[in-house]
Every structure is written in structure tokens, then in C-alpha cells.
Amino acid sequence: MLLRLEDVVRRIGIRTLFEGVSLHVRAGDRIGLVGPNGAGKTTLLRIAAGIDEPDAGRRSTSRGVRIGMLGQEVDPTRTNSVREEAATALAHLDALERELRSLEAQMAADSGAVQASLADRYDTLQQRFARDGGFEREARIERVLSGLGFAEEVRDRPLRTFSGGWLMRVELAKLLLAEPDVLLLDEPTNHLDIPSIQWFEETLAAFEGGIVTISHDRAFLRRNTTSIAELENARFTLYAGGYDRYLTERAQRREELLARKKSQDRKVAETERFIERFRYKASKARQVQSRVKALEKLDRVELLDDDRRRIRLRIPEPPRAGEVPIALEAIHKRFGDTVVYEGVDFRMRRGDRVALVGPNGAGKSTLLRILAGVLPFDDGDRSLGHRVEVAFYAQHQLDELEADHTVLGSLESIASTEDVPRLRSHLGAFLFTGDDVDKKVSVLSGGEKARLALARMLLRPANVLVLDEPTNHLDIAACEVLEDALSAYVGTLAFISHDRDFIDALATKVVEVRDGELREFLGNYAHYHERTTAPANDARDGTAKAKENAEDVPAAEEAPTAAPADSKAARARERERRKRRDKTGRRIEKIEAEILEKEQAVAALELRLGDPDVYRDGEAVARIQADRDAAREEVATRYREWERLAAELESLDDAPD
């Protein structure tokens, strides 16, 4: 056993943050710690690390076990370079090396019995130095910094020149280099791009110790956990198995609890009616008293509020935009001596859901801000289609919220008269319920500010949404609310996210940004990852890049050396192909809406089958089961049609000009 928590309790004033927390961490354990923002996850991690003391309960570790924690607070004023700061994690190797050099000097000067004693000490230290990787420490530092996205040319820059996200990467590098026995990770992927996340996951897979990680990244939890610990409403529950099994088991437990509560409530109501009816009848006094005492001793089934998982947001339908809402032509952009883009072209079609991916520093945010119209460029043209309205969301908007406003007041300040009746329900969809709407913005957490900023942007949505890391600071419940809302959104969407589940749920096209070039891939992140990691893709990388970059360029420009007749025919083929693609795309959108509707119907019918009262009527049960099976078959039929059309759309996209 590496780390043990026994019946740990933590209180803040009169509020119990959590109690009865018992957790054992062994070598090889991969424990995901989940729960809503404010549930106390970080506090629990700090107790596990020995940074904070519990109000009750006990923390213990085995002798010699080293605990390493990745927090969320970094000193931005340090003057060390990235490489120097990362090397501090291996300071014990520097101390060993200094002692070895000292012993070498002494052995050169001494002789006899002292010489033998020094040699023994030298051999012991040299073995420890080699065992701890002293001879490879520079290579280890470079490997970790490279894996976390630090280019060679920036590793000697002082830390104060980096943003908070990059400083967090330095802290992660130090933690990985230190190689503790237990890793305690607080949102480790928040500031990583997708390539760095993939490298980080490979590193964790090779780690032999125990890991406890807080994360709202569902794909990360799915890939890197063997059990899930849930902290919610002051209660701690441990689920064996990975994230998907946790979701299934949690839902099953809740359904069972709901059935038990309904049964108990029914019996309690019957008992209370008996008490009320015979309370003043002398012949029934003993029975009444017996039932009163039974109610007092009854262990009531408590059903914790789960409204947050049932809340769904519907974004009002925006006005219809033109066929090409945004087009970029020959865009040039540089920052000082750094050239980001030289003549890049990009076009978004109505209804596109484009995810920008690629390493940090490749220019994703630059491209997104140019699309949104908030960043000027050096040369080229940005044109908007008919009736296009663009809304932009970025992390800096959290700091622009009026601190002295309440949550409701912040929304009221941008609302029109017709919006006023739905403001509270709109905030409820973003998980602000009850007294939450009266909180001052100044006391909100980062996650709450992110939800408020999104609520403001989506109150009266534009027909083009441009979102930069919209899921940062959001817990899983809030991510799912936003994901559901954007899935039903009928406008055009461009976004950056490191949440692979979020990309998979929303993207119809992935654009890879790398070395100032754009490569387009039809489908979501899973399709993109499959295509870019296929062995055959490497052999044709150069050809594919040229072809995909040229996808939206008129045929006459693609082949300037072609004969005029060939160019005219190519343009005609391109027009016909685009027409067929648009028609197929509209059909896919319609089928997706039908699938969503049918899946909701299946869920509603299954919910009815989970009600014990339904089973009193056998015929009703049979009808519901038949309706559910029919709805399932309709869903399957539509999925088959969707797959056929998606394949057709991909073939149209890949067809030669």
C-alpha cells in the first residue's frame, strides 16, 4: 500500500465539504477523481499529498514512499529558464555528482585505509547515481520538455516570459522527471494540446506507481483510469472499473435507489394516513404509537439531487446565413519576425462544424481570431456571406465580466425586453439554479465565470459561433450541457478544444494547422486520428497535403497550365460535385436530427420501464416494450442510412477534380 486515507473529513465553517472518505492507492492503480466544481476534489488531493490536514480521519503512507502533486498555482515571477527549472526536479542527482567529485579529489590525495573507505563510499554513490538515471539526466530533461511541446529554441527563455499555461507544463515536466511513487494530478491536461496529451498518456502508461487524477476530460479518464472515485454532495463513492463502467454503474445504482425510494415513500404515506385516521381513536392508540415510533426509526432512502445531469439547453435558431459564411483568401500574418501564415486560404460552408487541431504555437488561435474578426492580418482578404453574424468566445472574456454584477444582473445587462422572461431558465441550463443567480461575479470560480460567459454569448446566438477552448474550467456536467446545446445548434461552428470527446461529438470537419499550412479531414477527431496515424498515410503525406489544401480553390487556379477546355470542364465538375455534397450534407443533418429525436424517445420509454408502478399493468409493459423496440429499430435504420451518406460524402470530398 503506497497511500491510505481512512474516514477523512473536511469542513469549511459549518459546511461539511466531505466526510467518510476512505481511499487506498497501490502500485499500478489509476484512480480518476470526479465530481462537480466546488465538491472539494482539489482539497482532497491536497490532503492526500500531505499539504493540508483533515479535520478528522487519518492519512498514512508506507515508509519511503514519495508523493508528487501537480497543483494549479504557479509563481510567474521566477527568472530560471525552462531547462533550469525542469532540472531542479533532479537536484538530488546534482548533489550526488558533487559528492562523487569530492570523493574523487580526496582519493587522489589520500592513501591506505582511508583510501579503501573512500572507495567503498564512492562505489555506493556511483551505483545510486547510475540507478537514478544520473548519466541520462540531460537526455531525460530534453525528452520530457519535447514531449510537452517546448521547442528547442524556447527552453533557455526565462519563465517570466511564458503564460500561465506554459508554466503549468514546466511544473508537469518537473513532476514527471522526479518520478515519485504516487502521482496526484489536478487537471493535468488543461493546458496541453492534443499531441502533448497523447505523449503524456504514453508516459503515464509506462509509470509503475499509483495515480490519482482530477480531470474533466472524458477521453483522458476513459483511457487512463482503472477506477473512479466520485465526490458529490459531501459523499465519496468508489466505483471499480474505468470511466464508461462508472457511468453505467452510477446510472444503475440511481435507478435502483429511485425504485427503493418510491416504494418506501408509498409505505410511509400509507402509515401516515393510518396515523392521521386513527390518531384520536382509543382502541387504535397502541397501533398508532407503534407506527409513529417505526417512522421515527426508519432509515430514509435519500436521493441526491441530480437535476444538473437532466438540464438541457436549447439555443434559439439564428437567422439563416449565406452559403459561405466566412472565406479567407491569401491571408498573411506575422508577429514580429515570426511568420505564422503566408497566403493561406480557408472557407467555411453553412452548417460546417470545424475543429482546429495541431500543436500549440502552430497558429490555431491566430486563425480562429482572424475568422472571428478580432485579430487584424497583414495581407489578404476576409469576407463574410449574406446576413452573417459572428459571436466569439475566448478565455480572456472571463476577466471582462463586471465584478459587481450578480449572475442574473450580468445577463440582464445584455438582454432585450423579450429575453427577460427566460433569463432564469437560460441560467438554469448553465447550472445556475436557485440562489446561484444572486451571486456576485467577483466571488465566482473560474468554472462558474466560464459558464456565465457562455450563457451571455448564447442568449441570442449568432449564426456563426467561434469558440476558443470553451470547455476549459467546466466540469463534466457543464461540458455535457454545452455539448448537447451545440449538437442541436443549426448555425456554423468553428472551435478549438483539447477535449477529444467534445470534438468527436461536434466536429464534421477537422482542420490540422501545422507549419503555416491547413489540411482538412472530413469527419470528427476519431476519423482524423485514424487517417493521420495510418501507415499508408505517411507515404502519401506530401500529395495529400497539396490536394487537401487546394480543395476549395477554383479548378482554373488548381491547374494553371491546363488547356482552357479542360479548365472549363473541371469547373463544371467541381460545381456539380459541390452541389451533390451540399445536398448530401443537408440530408445527413436531417437524419442526425431524426436520430437524436428517436434516441430521446427510446430513453423516455426506458425511463418508464424503470418505474416499478408500471409493472402493475402487464399490457402497458408489453406496449411500452414494443414501442421501445420499434424506436430502437428506427434508430438503427437511420444510422445505416447515415453511414451510407457519410461514405458518399467522403467519396465526393476525395474525388479527383
URKACOR-V458590 format. One record per pair of residues at least 4 apart in sequence whose C-alpha atoms are under 8 Angstrom apart, sorted by the first residue. I is the first residue (numbers start at 1). GAP is how many residues later the second one is. If there is no record, write none. Layout:
i=[I;I]
gap=[GAP;GAP]
This chain:
i=[1;1;1;1;1;1;2;2;2;2;2;2;2;2;2;2;3;3;3;3;3;3;3;3;3;4;4;4;4;4;4;4;5;5;5;5;5;5;5;5;5;6;6;6;6;6;6;6;7;7;7;7;7;7;7;8;8;8;8;8;8;8;8;8;8;8;9;9;9;9;9;9;9;9;9;9;10;10;10;10;10;10;10;11;11;11;11;11;12;12;16;17;17;17;17;18;18;18;18;18;18;18;19;19;19;20;20;21;21;25;25;25;26;26;27;27;27;27;27;28;28;28;28;28;29;29;29;29;29;29;29;30;30;30;30;30;30;30;30;31;31;31;31;31;31;31;31;32;32;32;32;32;32;32;32;32;32;33;33;33;33;33;33;33;33;33;34;34;34;34;34;34;34;34;35;35;35;35;35;35;35;36;36;36;36;36;37;37;37;39;39;39;39;40;40;41;41;41;42;42;42;43;43;44;45;45;45;46;46;46;46;47;47;47;47;47;48;49;49;49;49;50;54;61;65;65;65;66;66;66;67;67;67;67;67;68;68;68;68;68;68;69;69;69;69;69;70;70;70;70;70;70;70;70;71;71;72;72;72;74;74;74;74;76;76;76;76;77;77;78;78;78;79;79;79;80;80;80;80;81;81;81;81;81;81;82;82;82;82;82;82;82;82;83;83;83;83;84;84;85;85;85;86;86;86;86;86;86;87;87;87;88;89;89;89;89;90;90;90;90;91;92;93;93;93;93;94;95;96;96;96;97;97;98;99;100;100;100;100;101;102;103;103;103;104;104;105;106;106;107;107;107;107;110;110;111;111;112;113;114;115;116;117;118;119;120;121;122;123;124;125;126;127;128;129;129;129;130;130;133;136;137;138;139;140;140;141;141;142;143;144;144;144;144;145;145;145;145;145;145;146;146;146;147;147;147;148;148;148;148;148;148;149;149;149;150;150;151;157;158;159;162;162;163;164;165;165;165;166;166;167;168;168;169;169;169;170;171;172;172;173;174;175;175;176;180;181;181;181;182;182;182;182;183;183;183;183;183;184;184;184;185;185;185;185;186;186;186;187;187;187;187;188;188;188;188;189;189;189;189;190;190;192;192;192;193;193;193;193;193;194;194;194;194;194;195;195;195;196;196;197;198;199;200;201;201;201;202;203;204;205;215;215;216;216;216;216;217;217;217;217;217;218;218;218;218;218;219;219;219;219;220;221;221;221;222;222;222;225;225;225;226;226;226;226;227;227;227;227;227;227;227;228;228;228;228;228;228;228;229;229;229;229;230;230;230;230;230;231;231;231;232;233;239;239;240;240;241;241;242;243;244;245;246;247;248;249;250;251;252;253;254;254;255;255;256;257;257;257;258;258;259;259;259;259;260;260;261;261;261;261;262;263;264;264;264;265;266;267;268;268;269;270;271;271;272;273;274;274;275;275;275;275;278;278;278;279;279;279;280;281;284;285;286;287;288;289;290;291;292;293;294;306;307;308;308;309;309;311;311;311;311;312;312;312;312;313;313;313;313;313;313;313;314;314;314;315;315;315;315;315;315;315;315;316;316;316;317;317;317;317;318;318;318;318;318;318;319;319;319;320;320;320;321;321;321;321;321;321;321;321;322;322;322;322;322;323;323;323;323;324;324;324;324;324;324;325;325;325;325;325;325;325;325;325;326;326;326;326;326;326;326;326;327;327;327;327;327;327;327;328;328;328;328;328;328;328;328;328;329;329;329;329;329;329;329;330;330;330;330;330;330;330;331;331;331;331;331;331;331;331;331;331;332;332;332;332;332;332;332;332;332;333;333;333;333;333;333;333;334;334;334;334;334;334;335;335;340;340;340;340;341;341;342;343;344;344;344;345;346;347;348;349;350;350;351;351;351;351;352;352;352;352;352;352;353;353;353;353;353;353;353;353;354;354;354;354;354;354;354;354;355;355;355;355;355;355;355;355;355;356;356;356;356;356;356;356;356;356;357;357;357;357;357;357;357;358;358;358;358;358;359;359;360;362;362;362;362;363;363;363;363;364;364;364;365;365;365;366;366;367;368;368;368;368;368;368;368;369;369;369;370;370;370;370;371;371;372;372;372;372;384;388;388;388;389;389;389;390;390;390;390;390;391;391;391;391;391;391;392;392;392;392;392;393;393;393;393;393;393;393;393;393;394;394;394;394;394;395;395;395;395;395;396;397;397;398;398;398;398;401;401;401;402;402;402;403;403;403;404;404;404;405;405;405;405;406;406;406;406;406;406;407;407;407;407;407;407;407;407;408;408;408;408;408;408;409;410;410;411;411;411;411;412;412;412;414;415;415;415;416;419;422;423;424;424;424;425;426;426;426;427;427;427;427;427;427;428;428;429;430;430;430;430;430;430;431;431;432;432;433;435;439;439;440;441;444;444;445;446;446;447;447;447;447;447;448;448;449;450;450;450;450;450;451;451;451;452;453;454;454;455;457;458;461;462;463;463;463;464;464;464;464;465;465;465;465;466;466;466;467;467;467;467;468;468;468;469;469;469;469;470;470;471;471;471;474;474;475;476;477;478;479;479;480;481;482;483;483;483;483;484;485;486;487;487;488;497;497;499;500;500;501;502;503;503;503;504;504;504;505;506;507;507;507;508;508;508;509;509;509;509;509;510;510;510;510;510;510;510;511;511;511;511;512;512;512;512;513;513;513;514;517;518;519;519;519;520;520;521;521;522;522;522;522;523;523;524;525;526;527;528;529;530;531;532;532;533;534;535;536;537;540;541;542;543;544;545;546;547;550;553;553;554;554;554;555;555;555;555;555;555;556;556;556;556;556;556;559;562;562;563;564;565;566;567;568;569;570;570;571;572;573;573;574;574;575;576;577;577;578;579;580;580;581;581;581;581;582;583;584;584;584;584;585;585;586;587;588;588;588;588;589;590;591;591;591;591;592;592;593;594;594;595;595;595;595;596;597;598;598;598;598;598;599;599;599;599;600;601;601;601;602;602;602;602;603;604;605;605;605;605;605;606;606;607;608;608;609;609;609;609;609;611;612;614;614;615;615;617;618;619;620;621;622;623;624;625;626;627;628;629;630;631;632;633;634;635;636;637;638;639;640;641;642;643;644;645;646;647;648;649;650;651]
gap=[23;24;25;26;60;61;22;23;24;25;59;60;63;179;180;208;21;22;23;45;56;57;58;59;179;18;19;20;21;55;56;57;16;17;18;19;43;52;53;54;55;14;15;16;17;51;52;53;12;13;14;15;49;50;51;10;11;12;13;14;46;47;48;49;50;51;7;8;9;10;11;12;45;46;47;48;6;7;8;9;44;45;46;4;5;6;7;44;4;5;218;22;23;216;217;21;22;213;215;216;217;218;215;216;217;215;216;214;215;4;185;186;183;184;154;155;181;182;183;179;180;181;182;183;180;181;182;183;196;197;198;180;181;182;183;194;195;196;197;180;181;182;194;195;196;197;198;180;181;182;183;189;193;194;195;196;197;8;179;180;181;182;195;196;197;198;7;180;181;182;194;195;196;197;4;6;195;196;197;440;441;195;196;439;440;441;410;437;438;192;193;194;195;4;191;4;173;190;4;144;172;4;9;4;4;139;141;4;5;6;23;4;5;6;7;12;11;18;19;20;135;9;4;4;115;116;117;114;115;116;113;114;115;116;117;107;112;113;114;115;116;106;114;115;116;117;101;102;105;113;114;115;116;118;114;115;96;114;115;90;93;94;97;83;84;88;91;82;83;80;81;82;79;80;81;4;5;78;79;4;74;75;76;77;78;4;72;73;74;75;76;77;88;4;58;72;73;4;72;4;85;89;55;84;85;87;88;91;4;54;87;86;85;86;88;89;4;47;87;88;4;4;4;36;39;41;4;4;4;29;33;4;32;4;4;4;22;25;26;4;4;4;15;19;4;18;4;4;12;4;8;11;12;4;5;4;5;4;4;4;4;4;4;4;4;4;4;4;4;4;4;4;4;4;4;5;6;4;5;4;4;4;4;4;4;37;4;36;4;4;4;29;32;33;4;5;6;10;25;28;4;5;6;49;52;53;21;25;44;48;51;52;47;210;211;4;5;4;4;4;8;4;5;4;4;4;26;27;4;25;4;4;23;4;22;23;4;4;4;16;4;4;4;5;4;29;27;28;29;27;28;29;30;26;27;28;29;30;27;28;29;26;27;28;29;27;28;29;26;27;28;29;4;25;26;27;4;8;26;28;282;308;4;5;306;4;165;166;167;305;4;163;164;165;304;4;163;164;4;163;4;4;4;4;4;19;23;4;4;20;19;5;6;5;258;259;260;4;259;282;283;284;4;25;258;281;283;4;280;281;282;4;4;21;22;20;21;22;16;17;18;14;15;16;17;11;12;13;14;15;16;19;10;11;12;13;14;15;18;7;8;9;10;5;6;7;8;9;4;5;6;4;71;7;10;5;6;4;5;4;4;4;4;4;4;4;4;4;4;4;4;4;49;4;355;4;4;44;46;4;45;4;351;352;353;4;41;4;40;41;42;4;4;4;36;37;4;4;4;4;27;4;4;4;20;4;4;4;14;4;13;16;17;6;7;10;5;6;9;5;4;4;4;4;4;4;4;4;4;4;4;4;4;4;123;169;168;172;117;118;120;170;117;169;172;173;113;116;117;168;169;171;172;171;174;175;143;144;145;146;170;171;173;174;143;144;145;144;172;173;174;142;143;144;145;172;173;68;143;144;67;143;171;4;29;64;65;66;67;142;170;28;63;64;65;66;26;27;62;63;23;24;25;26;60;61;23;24;25;59;60;61;63;139;167;21;22;23;45;56;57;58;59;18;19;20;21;55;56;57;16;17;18;19;43;52;53;54;55;14;15;16;17;51;52;53;12;13;14;15;49;50;51;10;11;12;13;14;46;47;48;49;50;8;9;10;11;12;45;46;47;48;6;7;8;9;44;45;46;4;5;6;7;43;44;4;5;22;23;175;176;175;176;174;37;172;173;174;204;206;205;4;143;141;142;139;140;141;142;139;140;141;142;156;157;139;140;141;142;153;154;155;156;139;140;141;153;154;155;156;157;139;140;141;142;148;152;154;155;156;8;138;139;140;141;154;155;156;157;7;139;140;153;154;155;156;4;6;154;155;156;154;155;4;151;152;153;154;4;150;151;153;4;132;149;4;103;131;4;9;4;4;98;99;100;126;127;128;4;5;6;4;5;6;7;11;95;18;19;20;94;4;74;75;76;73;74;75;72;73;74;75;76;66;70;71;73;74;75;65;73;74;75;76;4;60;61;64;72;73;74;75;77;4;73;74;75;76;4;55;73;74;75;4;4;56;48;51;52;55;9;40;52;8;39;40;37;38;39;36;37;38;4;5;35;36;4;31;32;33;34;35;4;29;30;31;32;33;34;45;4;15;16;19;29;30;4;4;46;4;12;44;45;4;8;11;42;4;5;44;4;4;4;4;4;9;13;4;4;29;33;4;5;6;10;25;28;4;5;52;21;22;25;48;51;52;20;47;4;5;4;4;4;5;4;8;4;5;4;4;27;4;25;26;27;28;4;26;4;4;20;22;23;24;4;23;27;4;4;4;16;4;4;4;4;29;27;28;29;27;28;29;30;26;27;28;29;27;28;29;26;27;28;29;27;28;29;26;27;28;29;26;27;8;26;28;4;5;4;4;4;4;4;23;4;4;4;4;19;22;23;4;4;20;18;19;105;5;6;4;4;25;4;4;4;21;22;20;21;22;19;18;16;17;18;14;15;16;11;12;13;14;15;10;11;12;13;14;15;18;7;8;9;10;6;7;8;9;4;5;6;4;32;31;26;29;30;28;29;6;7;5;6;128;131;4;5;4;4;4;4;4;4;4;6;5;6;4;4;4;4;4;4;4;4;4;4;4;4;4;8;4;5;4;17;20;4;12;15;16;19;102;4;6;11;12;14;15;8;4;5;4;4;4;4;4;4;4;4;87;4;4;4;84;4;83;4;4;4;75;4;4;4;72;4;68;71;72;4;4;4;61;64;65;4;64;4;4;4;54;57;58;4;4;4;47;50;51;4;50;4;4;44;4;40;43;44;4;4;4;33;34;36;37;4;32;33;36;4;4;27;30;4;26;29;30;4;4;4;19;20;22;23;4;22;4;6;16;5;6;12;15;16;4;4;6;7;5;6;4;4;4;4;4;4;4;4;4;4;4;4;4;4;4;4;4;4;4;4;4;4;4;4;4;4;4;4;4;4;4;4;4;4;4]
